[in-house]
């Protein structure tokens, strides 16, 4: 072996030893329930440096509401109930809820038990044999979803659920035109991004999937005219995709009767109605699904976020039989390696059990009404800053007159131990989406903090 090759080999060995040493140090940290101040400083330093050098330095600027002096004030470390704790031991009431993930609370014990019990036996499925939990979960979804939704396809995330719904709609009718709405957010993979409305997310990736039309959310006349035009030019609508309540758009509730009228238009023109309930589903709005709030049954419903109980990434679509039949002849027309895996299915089954057993959808309605009333009361006298507070269940949006006010409110509440965040499509609005298990005492703390911060903001 040449001298050069020996040196290269030695460098490889040294690199491997260095990486292994680093890994072992990290694994030792993971074992710990609590860490020392020195360990906390090391973790914080590693987090900031590695985000900057190996993840994306943009996050350090984007998450500036949680930074202090150029360093993260909060490096998350543990969570429980309605709160999380940073590596320095500071506790925060979580009113962001992972963008709607933690409906049954952080690390719900029943969900964790179901996942760990399943892991002891089998973690992932063979891809060939029939996996029981996928079949059982599909049956449960057929029982709890509205109307005659019957067949399920499982995914790992919300954007994957939307992709599956769009492909199923195309196969059902062989039509290629979709109607979405302004302020819509359906995900960021190419198909779902085509339905998403915000130009900033879309422009770098144009052209997207052809055939998407956007109309103003809540404008049934424009929706009707778009159906008419599409038919006249031979581009009949395959489906309308809607969030029953727009989440990332700023917690926008539909006008009275709007969703029913869209349903009627779809029936009239032989088009499907897809409800994106990735954020509104699993009890968030006071019912198990927002479609039940408005008494409208879609042809396909998209689920994710809270579907995995805040423990596992999990999503699904559930469709009516005559729609899903398109995939009967060849079930491999659309697949995903990890979708519907045993751990995710165990988490989803346990999540549904908790939601039903503890009546969390009904609780969301009750606590949400109390929360909304308290926030409205706290905002009195600050109409120059607060434009509107709106919502349903524990899905509440606070809209300000200026982006800068929203930022200062978010930062002020974070400094006082409350996590909130703006919405992706409407940056003037911050969301309140805590776990459905949040206590009235915690709600009172959030309301009092909001009132205090409002009084100190001078923009």
Secondary structure, DSSP 8 states (H G I E B T S, - for coil): --HHHHHHHHHHHHHHHHHHHHHHHHHHHHH-SS--HHHHHHHHHHHHHHIIIIIITHHHHHTGGGEETTEES--EEEEEBTEEEETTS-EEEESSHHHHT-TT-BT-HHHHHHHHHHHHH-SS--SSS--HHHHHHHHHHHHHSSTTEEEEEEESSHHHHHHHHHHHHHHHH---EEEEETT----SSHHHHHH---HHHHGGG-S-STTEEEE-TT-HHHHHHHHHHHHHTT--EEEEEE-SEETTTTSEE--TTHHHHHHHHHHHHT-EEEEE-TTTTTTTTSSSSHHHHTT---SEEEE-GGGGTTTS--EEEEEEHHHHGGGTS-TTSS--SSTT-HHHHHHHHHHHHHHHHTTHHHHHHHHHHHHHHHHHHHTTT-TTTEEEEEEETTEEEEEESSHHHHHHHHHHHHHTTEE-EE-SS-TTEEEE---TT--HHHHHHHHHHHHHHHHH---
